[in-house]
Amino acid sequence: MTKNFPHIPERIAGLGELAYNLWWSWNPVARMLFKTLDRQAWKECVHNPVRMLKEIPTEILESAADNSHYLKQYDRTMTEFNHYMGVDNCWFTENITGSACLPVAYFSAEYGLHHSLPFYAGGLGFLAGDHIKECSDLGIPLVAIGFMYPEGYFRQRIRIDGWQESVNETLDRDVTPITRVSDQEGEQLVVKIPFTDPPIHVALWTVDVGRVTLYLMDTDIEINVPRHRTISSQLYVGDVEHRLLQELVLGIGGSEVLRAVGIDDYLLHLNEGHTSFALLERVRTQMEKGMSYDDAVQYSRKTSIFTTHTPVPAGIDVFPLSLIDKYFSSYYSLLGVGRESFFRLGLHPGNPSAGFNMAVLALSLTAHHNGVSKKHGEVARQMWQPLWPQIKEQDVPIDYITNGVHVPTWLEPKMEILLNKHLSPGWKQRHDSPDVWKAVDDIPNRDLWQVYMWMKTKLVNKVRELARKKWVKEEAEPLKVISGGTLLDPLTLTIGFARRFATYKRAYLIFSDLERLKRIVNNRWRPIQIIFAGKAHPADDEGKRVLQQVFTAACDPSLGGHIAFIENYDEQLAQYLVHGVDVWLNNPVPPMEASGTSGMKAALNGVPQLSILDGWWMEGYNGKNGWAFEGSGSDTVDAESIYNLLEHDVIPLYYNQDEDGVPHGWVKLMKESIKSAGAAFSARRMVKEYALKFYKSALKEV
Ligand SMILES: *Cc1c(COP(=O)(O)O)cnc(C)c1O
């Protein structure tokens, strides 16, 4: 148990195991166990218990092992952990299978699990991370496949002129909660990807996510030729051939990995089209077992699920046929189909000359497909209608399952303590039942407001501390200290806008009428402030220009220090922001936001939305839990909608505070927010839908 930590005393050796299972990250009792060991060290290791345990002096561990109070806390947590890991009567077997069954193999190019594992770029990754955490909670037998990107996505640094630079850092594998998978000789298990020449190999790592194992592939090993070593170095970079190689490794390599670790039969769940090549291996292996091509295709279809997140054709990978020839020609004969028939699996009938389309491949070889919100389901049916020319658009077989967020991960612990006082016992186990949340109305306004003010203060303190650190350590220019949020005020109405700086998300929108915005933010009695964070894709100069515009505004004295841009948006910063701002702003160009999930995280914590009607908000908005406006097709008009709502509704309601300092009308809004999001937009509701709609019927076919 103490494999990596020889200096942990036997009495508390379980800490080592706990550090390597992300269960700790969504259980406040476990987090406290690390934090109370040494608060300063906990902070300095940026809440990474593996790093902390490696670096902490032995005396501290010894004195903890000798402290009866600590030991009580330790024993309680370990009992809870061991119980969680051991439970076998679970929702899944009770409701879906009645007995043991095949695992679901979940493939995704990114996973957002914790900031110590930088294997994500944005929402797609967090959706995957929350999905597998929830499968663990519900006892759904699932094994996940992804990449160990040693350079992660990238670290963002903003130049003083506002231009984004990428700083590449290499992950220190020794202080990251990942574990080498060993072969029988104790060497790291290396898997050779079939039909590649020169052969591509991947080394394997695992991440323990509760009861779910996530296998991560790493191509940076000596046996690979140099250009193959970099295949997995970074997320979403490189030219089209590099992308193809990544997706080949993900789909074909991932399938081989499952075989290598002894998982031969499984349902397949593909998270977006980057993973679609896995379907080729699914068909091929069934043929190897004796099925005809047609039967193997039918088998693959009935037992595989494809979730699409993209509302526009441009968001999907399409590869030139010359590259498909280069890397997949052996498959033509392996599948017993000619080159043309193989291509047809991935050609869009409306635009066959574009190339091999990864979503078309997935839609061809799966029977269960879904978009990620009600609206996105409609958009996807329209978008993919050409694949079903004989069927009316509304009957196109693409369903929807609206995204949700993992409640234990995204609910702030102090908020959880407050809910524990007022919701019925065991509410957390039943949090996807809307009834559970009704008792939120019983929370005294003052108590909710107090917890909320604490979270907001925590956010403002964090932002200022980050700015101070830059000032001290990096001798940052004063402008960066100001734009980093030094002048923020915890008593001012605070708007949060944090997400990838993809242009369709329109981070600049609120600056459309600068003079009007200045009047709003600088109002002497009722000012507002806005906190921005997010990364532009390194190859997206348009996105970087938007970011530069926002940064410039944050440096503009005439906006009074009320605008802040926080560098390097990641999971940790997201936690602070979705807990601590007053309003979550979202203004993409409809229907480009297939779902959006950061708003759900905010709503769960009592942060109302000010959002355009798109994605999840079309289902989430109920007239009582925030504000909504229609997209007009014009930036100017959409910006006016925001200004009008701010001036007439949001700001007056917020500053209408009683003598006791509590804005009762606002607190009511917060409660509506929590009640409407807690169950409906939980990953538990979502995963149960996947299980009941798809996993269950797929299981009948194997
Ligand atoms: C939840 C989350 C996202 C997703 O944001 P949306 O744009 O709302 O989908 C992106 N990044 C981080 C760090 C997140 O936590």
PDBQT file of the ligand as one rigid body, heavy atoms in Angstrom, charges set to zero:
ROOT
HETATM    1  C1  LIG A 801     -16.900  23.182 -16.807  1.00  0.00    +0.000 C 
HETATM    2  C2  LIG A 801     -15.669  23.690 -17.423  1.00  0.00    +0.000 A 
HETATM    3  C3  LIG A 801     -15.645  24.055 -18.770  1.00  0.00    +0.000 A 
HETATM    4  C4  LIG A 801     -16.878  23.984 -19.648  1.00  0.00    +0.000 C 
HETATM    5  O1  LIG A 801     -17.319  25.273 -19.930  1.00  0.00    +0.000 OA
HETATM    6  P1  LIG A 801     -18.544  25.608 -20.877  1.00  0.00    +0.000 P 
HETATM    7  O2  LIG A 801     -18.002  26.544 -21.871  1.00  0.00    +0.000 OA
HETATM    8  O3  LIG A 801     -19.596  26.212 -20.049  1.00  0.00    +0.000 OA
HETATM    9  O4  LIG A 801     -19.019  24.323 -21.475  1.00  0.00    +0.000 OA
HETATM   10  C5  LIG A 801     -14.459  24.527 -19.309  1.00  0.00    +0.000 A 
HETATM   11  N1  LIG A 801     -13.342  24.648 -18.558  1.00  0.00    +0.000 NA
HETATM   12  C6  LIG A 801     -13.327  24.326 -17.251  1.00  0.00    +0.000 A 
HETATM   13  C7  LIG A 801     -12.062  24.491 -16.482  1.00  0.00    +0.000 C 
HETATM   14  C8  LIG A 801     -14.487  23.833 -16.644  1.00  0.00    +0.000 A 
HETATM   15  O5  LIG A 801     -14.457  23.499 -15.351  1.00  0.00    +0.000 OA
ENDROOT
TORSDOF 0
